[in-house]
């Protein structure tokens, strides 16, 4: 879930952001109406926690901007005024919920979750797919009755995949929904998180990689061909394929490691001997050399002294 907190009090805004990130949510912050309008144009949010009295652009204007969009976020309006007239006017603007200040933080969290479930594309509170059961409100996940201990980001990625199932979610979509604006967009964060989540979920593989497209949950066990294709495309960053070695290749490379190292060192030693010999003979060591010698040969004009 991605949330935008719009609050002109930096102390309160920063405290809300830190608290909501522990829920887990991807949270951005705007300290005035102008910043809020800019971020709403750049990103898609599930819920906007909106202070009404904002500098720059008033919160009422921001609320109308949100509700007029094609796929509007749910708006939870905050205000220091708790009169019935203020609540009525805020709801008339299109706000979906209203919370007066001061408020109890756990109540704010529950209201945000409730608003997210009320979105037109919202799904049941407890999500189920591929033998996985996930309760975002209580932060509980299990697979085939086995409890899964997931970090906040792994939990959020799994939730995003389950909400999209059976559709495919691209790495860019996951990045935008799970991580906030402060993360470096050029990292392989999504790839690493997916890999670690796969290990947590265990066998049979529940997350399928669609090459150059993204990831999705798979309900039925994958065929050997599908599993091989999924594994070979797991190591992809930004659409670029990274080679994945088969078991036979890994074994062969392990056997050849020492001989290859020895051969490389021998070639380097031969080159050093040749350059030293040519230096003794007064020949420019950088000049091309056309006579090949083995390691057992002693270069002409060189008795090997000083070359041991």
N, C-alpha and C positions, 0 to 999 in steps of 0.2 A: 504494500500500500504506500502511495506517495502523498505526502501532506505538505501544504504550504501554510506556514504560520506568518500572519501579517499583524505585526504589533509594534507600535512606535516606542514602547518602553524596552530598551535593549536588555535590561536586567531580566524582565519577565520573559521576553522573547527567547533569550539564550537559555533560560531555565526550562522553558517549554520544549525547545529543540532537543536539549540533552535528555530530558525525561522521555520524550516520545521515541527517540532513537533506541531506547532500551526495550521497546514494546514487542517486536521491532517494527519500525517504520522508516522509510526514507523521507527525510524532512529537510525542506528548504525554508529560508527565512527572508522576510522583507520588512524593513523598518519604516517604510512610508508607502504611500499610495502609488508613487511613480515606480518604485522598485517592484511592487506587487503587479502592476499592469505589465511591466516588461517580462517578468518571469511567467506570468500567465500566457503570454504570447509565445514563449519559448518552450514551455513544458506542459505536460498533461498531468493533472492532479486528480486524485480521488476525492479528497476533502480539503477545503480551505478553512482554516481557523482565522477569522477575520475580526480585527478590532474595528469598531465603528468610527471612532474619532481619530482619523489619520491625518498627518500633514501631507502636503502635496496634492494628492487626490483623496477626497473623502471616501470613507468606507462604504457609504451608500452607493456611490458611483461605481466602486469596484464590484459591489454585489450585483448591480444591474449588468455590468459587463460580463460577469460570470454566467448569470442566468440566461443571457441572450445568445450564448454560444450553442453550437450544434450538439456538442456532448458535454454539458456543463458539469463541473464538479459540485459536490454537495457543500453547502456553506453553513458553518457553525459560527454564528455571530457572537462576539464578546463585547460587553460594554459595562461601564461603571454605573450606568443608570438602570434601575430595575423597576421602573414604573410600568404599569400595564400598557400605557399609551406607547412607550418606547418599544416594548416587545411586539405590539401589534404592528407598528410602523416598520420594524425590521423584518417581520415575517411577510409583510405586504411587498417588500422590495424583492422578495424571492429567497430569503434565507430559509434554510431547512430546519434549523434549530437555533436556540437562543440561550446563552449562558451568561448570567450577570457576574461581575467581579465583586468581591473575591469569590473564588470557586475552589472546590476540592479536586486535586489533580486526578485521582482515580475516576471521579465522575466524568471529567473531560475525556479521558481515555475511552471509557465505555460509550460515551456519546459519539466519539469519532468512529468507533467500530460499528455502532448502530447505523450511523449515516452511510458508511461504506456498504453495509448490507442492503440498504434501501435504494442504492443506485439502480437504474434500469437494467444494467448488466450484472447486477449482484447475484451471488449464488448462496446456497444454504450456509448456515454458520459453520457446520462441520463438513469439510470437503473429503470426498472419497474417490480414489482412482488407483488402479494398478496395485490393489491390496494395501494402499497407504490411506491412513485416516489422519486428518489434520484439523486441529481446532485452533484457529488464529487467536481467538479471544483468550483462551487459557494457555496458549503457547505449548500445546501438546501435539506430538506427532508419533505415530506408530506404524509399523508395517507387519501385517500378519500377526497382530497382537504383540509384536516385539517393540518395546519403547525405543524411540530414536532420540538420542541426545544431540541436538543440533544447535549450532551457534545462531545468532540473530540473522546473519546474512544467508546462511544455508537454509534456515527456516523460511526466510522471505523469498528466496529463489524457488524453493519447493512450492510455496504457496502460489507464486506467479505461474508456474508450470501447471499446477493443478487447476487453477482458475481458467487457464487457456485450453486445457485438454478437451478434445483431441487435437487442437490446432498447434501449430509450430510457433515457438517464440524465438525471435532472433536474439543474438547476443546484444544488439543495440537496444531492443525492447527491454530485456532484462536489466541492462545497465541503467536505463532511464527510470525503471520502476523501482528498483531495489536500492540503488545507490543515490546519494544526494549530489548536489552540484559541485561539491568540493573535491570529488574523486577525479584522478587523472584519466581522461577518456582514452588515452593511448596505452593503458596497461592491459595485461591479460587477466584482469581480475575475474571476469565472468568465467573464463576457461578454467582457472584454478579452482574457483568455488564449485563449479559443476563437477570437476574431477573429484574433489573431496566429498561432495554430496553423494556421488555414485558409491564411494567406498562406505559411507555411512548406511546407505540403503541396502547394500549387499546384493546377493544373487537371488533370483535371476535379475539381469539388468532392467531397471525401470525407466531409465532416461535414454532415449534414442537420439543420436546425432544425425541430422539431415544435412549432408554435405553442402556447404556454402549457403545454407538457409538458416539453420538454428537448431533448437532442441525441442523435444516433446516427450510427454509421458506415454509409454506404451502399455496397453492393457494386457496383451497376450505375450508370452515369451517369444523372443526373437528367434528366427531360424538361424542356423550357423552362418549362412551367407550374410544375413542382415547384421548379425552380431559382429562378424569380421569387418563389414563396411563401417559399422558404427565405431568400432575400436580404432580403425585406421584413420578415421576422420576426427577423432576426439581432439587430437593435438593440432587444432587450427586456431589461428589468431588473426582476426580481421579478414577472414576469408582466405588466408594463405595456409596451405597445407604444410604441416611439419611431418617429416618421415617417421614412421613407427616401425621398429624392427620386429620381425617375427621371432618365435622362439629359436628356430633353426639358425637365423642370422645372428642372434645374440650369442648362441653357443659357439658358432663358427668364429665370431669376432673374439670371443674369450680365448679360444684355442690359438688364434693367430696373433694375439696381442704381443706375446714375448718375442716370437720370431720377427714380427714386423718391426718392433723396437730395435732388435739386434741389427736387422738389415739397415735400418735408418742410421743407426750409430756407426755402422761399418762404412756406409757411404760418406758420412761426415768425416770420419777418420781418414779415409782415402783422399778426400779433398784437401785436408790439412797437410798430409804428407806431400802431395803433389805441389801445393803452393810453396812449402818449405824447400823442397828440392829445387824448384825453378828459381827461388830466390838465391840459393847457394850458387846455381849455375849462372846467375846474372841475368836471368830472363824475367821480363815483367810478369809478375804473377797474374795480372789481369788479362794478359794476352791469351787468345784462344789456344786450347791444347787439343791436338788431334791424335796423340798416341795414348792408348788406354793401357793402364797397368793394373795388375791385380794387387791385392794386399800383400801377397808373398814376395812381390818383386821389389828390389831395392832400386830406387831411381838412380840413373846414371849420374856419376859425379858426387854421389852421396853415400857415405858408409853407414848412415843411420845415426851418427853421433848427434846427440842433442835432440833426437826425435823420439826418444823412448817415452 
